[in-house]
Amino acid sequence: MKKSPLSAVVVSAVLSVMALSGCAEKLHIYNWTYYIPDSVLRKFEQEYDCKIEYDTYASNEELYAKLLAGGGRYDIVVPSGDYVSIMIKQDMLARLDHSRFANLGNIDPLVLEKTVYDPDMEYSVPYYFGAAGIAVNTRRVPDFARSWSIFSRADLAGKMTMLDDMREVLGDALTHLGYSVNTVNPAEITRARDLVNNVWKPNLLKFDAEAVGKGFASEDFWVSQCYAEMIFEEISPELRANTVFFIPREGGPAYIDSMCMLKNGRNPDLAYRFIDFIHRPDIYAEFTDYFGFPSAVNIPARALKAVPPYYDAAELLSVELKDDVGEYLSLYDQAWLSIRVGE
């Protein structure tokens, strides 16, 4: 049947729209929740005429499990150092071509000294160096010790949460007991397990790595082990004035999250541009200001920061980076399973 001129016009218009909608390049990123300002994503899209598909996860274990299961062909992922090490060993990451970057020189050499899992940035570029700590609603809990021992307070039972994160929670207990967060001593891991299971857990409402900010904001709980951005992204200005975030005096597990390109990434060209874009000083300052971070990685960005951080970079002096413990990770798996069984 002969098509009418109107039908031809409609078809042509539809094809044009389809062509236009498909012409923009796409960058697929898998990153932590609450870890990049939307304004930074939009700026990158505008500057490079592309579209970012952005998914989030709440723990390294979630990221790793999804990738192993073949879920999502991402261009960029942002694991912590211990998982960068695991993913390098399992040949999951692309080797980086440093000639594609202009801003790697902005990264603090003192941070690079800590990246023993990839000291020459062959597979990873540091994104942020920080640590989880404790947020306290001081209106509800006016007196407290700046210590992991706060979770032993029975008077706060049902009003406290800890992260649903094996290495973080067990690392807190190990640190509190005077051990390394990277111990491979079975007896020390067992003591940490018992501290969490028998002393801390009875006082917790739950282990939560996803909705902790919203629960703190609604005052369902008053004390939370968390990353600062989880809480301050959700709470009201009034509650913000009555919230303290601190890294306990004993120290605790620290992380260097790093941007990595997966071997099966769809758009390596855009991935290189995005990693370099993040370390442009104005962009990195915008990123850290938005979340109230001390600028602990990018040196030139420090002079451009305009927002006081939620905690001081000096609090990171007592923390210990989580390492890849290799085959001994099974000891942590067993301890964590024991803690979580029966919930």
C-alpha positions in Angstrom: 0.0 0.0 0.0 1.3 3.5 -0.9 2.0 5.6 2.2 0.6 9.0 2.4 2.9 12.0 2.6 1.9 12.6 6.2 2.9 9.1 7.2 6.2 9.5 5.6 6.8 12.8 7.5 5.8 11.1 10.8 8.1 8.1 10.2 10.9 10.4 9.2 10.4 12.5 12.4 10.4 9.4 14.6 13.5 8.1 13.0 15.2 11.4 13.5 14.3 11.5 17.2 15.6 7.9 17.6 18.8 8.8 15.9 19.3 11.9 18.1 18.5 10.0 21.3 21.0 7.4 20.4 23.8 9.7 19.3 24.9 10.8 22.8 27.6 8.6 24.2 26.9 6.9 27.5 29.2 6.4 30.5 28.2 3.7 33.0 29.3 4.3 36.6 28.8 2.1 39.6 29.7 4.0 42.8 28.9 4.2 46.5 25.6 5.8 47.6 26.0 9.5 48.6 29.3 9.8 46.9 29.1 12.4 44.2 27.2 15.6 43.7 24.6 15.6 41.0 26.0 18.9 39.9 29.3 17.3 39.0 27.6 14.6 36.9 25.6 17.2 35.0 28.8 19.3 34.4 30.6 16.3 32.9 27.6 15.5 30.7 27.4 19.1 29.5 31.2 19.4 28.8 31.5 16.1 27.0 28.0 15.9 25.4 27.2 12.6 26.9 24.8 10.8 29.3 25.9 9.2 32.6 24.1 6.0 33.7 24.8 6.0 37.5 24.1 3.0 39.8 25.0 2.8 43.5 25.9 0.2 46.1 26.2 0.2 49.9 29.2 -2.1 50.4 32.3 -3.5 48.7 30.7 -7.0 49.0 27.6 -5.8 47.1 29.8 -4.3 44.3 31.9 -7.4 44.1 29.0 -9.9 44.1 27.2 -8.0 41.3 30.3 -7.9 39.1 31.0 -11.6 39.7 27.4 -12.4 38.8 27.9 -10.5 35.5 25.5 -7.7 36.4 26.0 -4.5 34.6 28.8 -3.7 32.1 30.1 -0.7 33.9 32.9 1.6 32.7 34.0 2.8 36.1 33.7 1.3 39.6 35.0 2.7 42.9 36.1 -0.1 45.2 38.1 0.3 48.4 41.7 -0.6 48.4 41.3 -4.2 49.7 38.9 -4.9 46.9 41.0 -3.2 44.3 43.7 -5.7 45.3 41.2 -8.6 44.9 40.0 -7.4 41.5 43.6 -6.9 40.2 44.4 -10.5 41.2 41.3 -11.7 39.4 42.1 -9.8 36.3 38.9 -7.8 36.4 40.4 -4.3 35.9 41.9 -2.6 32.8 45.5 -1.3 33.0 45.5 2.5 32.9 47.3 4.5 30.3 48.7 7.5 32.2 49.2 9.5 29.0 45.4 9.9 28.9 45.4 11.9 32.2 46.4 15.5 32.9 45.5 15.8 36.6 47.2 12.8 38.3 49.9 15.2 39.6 47.3 16.8 41.8 47.1 13.7 44.0 48.8 13.9 47.4 52.0 11.7 47.4 51.3 10.9 51.0 48.0 9.3 50.0 49.8 7.4 47.2 52.2 6.0 49.7 49.3 4.3 51.4 48.1 2.6 48.2 50.3 -0.4 48.6 47.8 -2.5 46.7 48.5 -0.4 43.5 51.4 2.0 44.3 51.9 3.1 40.7 48.2 3.6 39.9 48.4 0.9 37.2 44.8 0.0 37.7 43.3 2.6 40.1 43.2 6.3 40.8 42.5 7.4 44.4 39.0 9.0 44.7 38.8 9.7 48.5 40.7 8.8 51.6 38.5 8.6 54.7 37.0 6.5 57.5 33.6 5.6 58.9 32.9 7.1 62.3 30.0 7.6 64.7 27.1 10.2 64.4 25.4 11.1 67.6 22.2 13.1 68.1 23.4 15.3 71.0 19.8 16.4 71.8 19.0 12.8 72.7 22.4 11.7 73.9 24.1 14.7 75.5 26.9 12.8 77.2 29.0 10.2 75.5 32.6 8.9 75.1 34.2 9.4 71.7 34.9 5.7 71.5 33.5 2.5 70.0 32.5 1.6 73.5 29.4 3.7 73.0 27.8 0.6 71.4 28.1 -1.2 74.8 25.6 1.3 76.4 22.5 -0.7 77.4 20.7 2.6 78.1 20.7 3.3 74.4 19.5 -0.2 73.4 17.2 0.0 70.3 18.4 3.5 69.4 21.7 2.6 67.8 22.8 1.1 64.4 26.0 -0.2 62.9 26.9 -0.7 59.2 26.0 -3.9 57.5 29.6 -4.2 56.5 31.8 -7.1 57.7 35.3 -5.5 57.6 34.0 -2.2 59.1 32.2 -3.6 62.1 34.8 -6.3 62.9 37.5 -3.7 62.3 35.9 -1.4 64.9 35.9 -4.2 67.4 39.5 -5.3 66.6 40.6 -1.7 67.0 38.8 -1.3 70.3 40.5 -4.4 71.6 43.9 -3.1 70.6 44.4 -5.3 67.5 45.0 -4.5 63.8 42.0 -4.2 61.5 44.0 -6.6 59.2 44.8 -9.3 61.8 44.9 -12.9 60.5 45.1 -14.2 64.1 42.0 -16.5 64.6 41.9 -15.8 68.3 41.8 -12.1 67.8 39.1 -12.3 65.2 37.1 -14.5 67.6 37.4 -12.0 70.4 36.2 -9.3 68.1 33.3 -11.4 67.0 32.3 -12.1 70.6 32.5 -8.4 71.4 30.1 -7.5 68.6 27.8 -10.5 69.1 27.6 -10.5 72.9 28.1 -6.8 73.9 27.3 -4.5 71.0 24.6 -6.3 69.0 22.1 -6.6 71.8 22.0 -2.8 71.9 21.5 -2.3 68.2 18.3 -1.8 66.4 19.9 -3.3 63.3 22.9 -3.4 61.0 22.2 -1.0 58.1 24.3 0.3 55.3 21.5 1.8 53.1 18.8 3.6 55.1 20.9 4.7 58.0 20.7 8.4 57.1 16.9 8.4 56.8 16.5 6.6 60.1 18.8 9.0 61.8 16.9 11.9 60.3 13.6 10.6 61.6 15.2 10.0 65.0 14.4 6.3 64.9 17.9 6.0 66.2 20.3 8.4 67.9 23.7 6.8 67.5 25.0 5.3 64.2 28.2 4.0 62.9 28.3 5.6 59.4 30.1 7.6 56.8 29.5 11.3 57.5 27.8 11.9 54.1 25.2 9.2 54.9 23.9 11.3 57.8 24.4 14.9 56.7 22.8 14.3 53.3 19.5 13.4 55.0 19.1 15.4 58.2 17.3 18.8 58.6 19.2 22.0 59.4 17.8 21.8 63.0 19.1 18.3 63.5 22.4 19.1 61.9 23.0 21.7 64.6 22.5 18.9 67.2 24.6 16.2 65.4 28.2 15.4 66.0 30.3 13.1 63.8 33.6 11.8 65.0 36.2 9.1 64.3 36.7 7.4 67.6 39.9 8.1 69.5 41.0 4.4 69.2 41.1 4.8 65.4 39.4 2.2 63.2 39.3 0.9 59.6 40.1 3.5 56.9 39.6 3.3 53.2 41.0 4.7 50.0 38.3 4.3 47.4 39.7 4.4 43.9 38.3 4.9 40.5 38.9 1.8 38.3 38.0 0.9 34.7 36.6 -2.6 34.2 38.1 -4.7 31.5 34.7 -5.2 29.8 33.8 -1.5 30.0 31.7 -0.1 27.1 33.3 3.4 26.8 36.9 3.6 27.9 37.4 7.0 26.2 34.8 8.6 28.4 36.0 6.7 31.4 39.5 8.2 31.1 37.9 11.7 30.7 35.7 11.3 33.8 38.6 10.1 36.0 40.7 13.1 35.0 37.7 15.4 35.3 37.2 14.4 39.0 40.8 15.4 39.8 40.4 18.9 38.2 40.9 21.1 41.3 37.6 23.0 41.0 35.7 19.8 40.5 37.4 18.0 43.4 36.8 21.0 45.7 33.1 21.0 44.7 32.9 17.3 45.4 34.4 17.6 48.9 32.6 20.7 49.8 29.2 19.2 48.9 29.8 16.3 51.4 31.7 18.2 54.0 34.8 16.2 53.5 38.3 17.4 54.4 40.1 17.4 51.0 42.5 14.6 51.8 43.5 13.6 48.3 43.8 16.5 45.8 46.3 19.1 46.9 45.3 22.1 44.7 41.6 21.6 45.5 42.3 22.4 49.2 42.9 26.1 48.4 39.5 26.2 46.6 37.4 24.7 49.3 34.7 27.0 50.8 32.8 24.8 53.2 34.1 23.8 56.7 34.4 19.9 56.8 32.2 17.8 59.1 35.4 16.3 60.6 39.1 17.3 60.6 41.6 15.5 58.4 43.7 15.1 61.6 41.2 12.6 62.9 42.5 10.3 60.1 45.9 10.0 61.7 44.9 7.2 64.0 43.1 5.0 61.5 44.4 1.9 59.7 43.7 1.1 56.0 41.9 -2.2 55.3 44.2 -4.5 53.4 43.4 -7.5 51.3 43.9 -10.4 53.8 43.8 -13.0 51.0 42.8 -16.5 52.1 42.2 -15.3 55.6 39.2 -13.4 54.5 37.3 -16.7 55.3 38.0 -16.1 59.0 36.1 -12.8 58.7 33.3 -14.4 56.7 32.8 -17.0 59.4 32.8 -14.5 62.2 30.4 -12.2 60.3 28.0 -15.1 59.5 28.0 -16.0 63.2 27.0 -12.4 64.1 24.3 -12.2 61.5 22.7 -15.6 62.0 19.3 -15.5 63.6 18.4 -11.9 62.6 
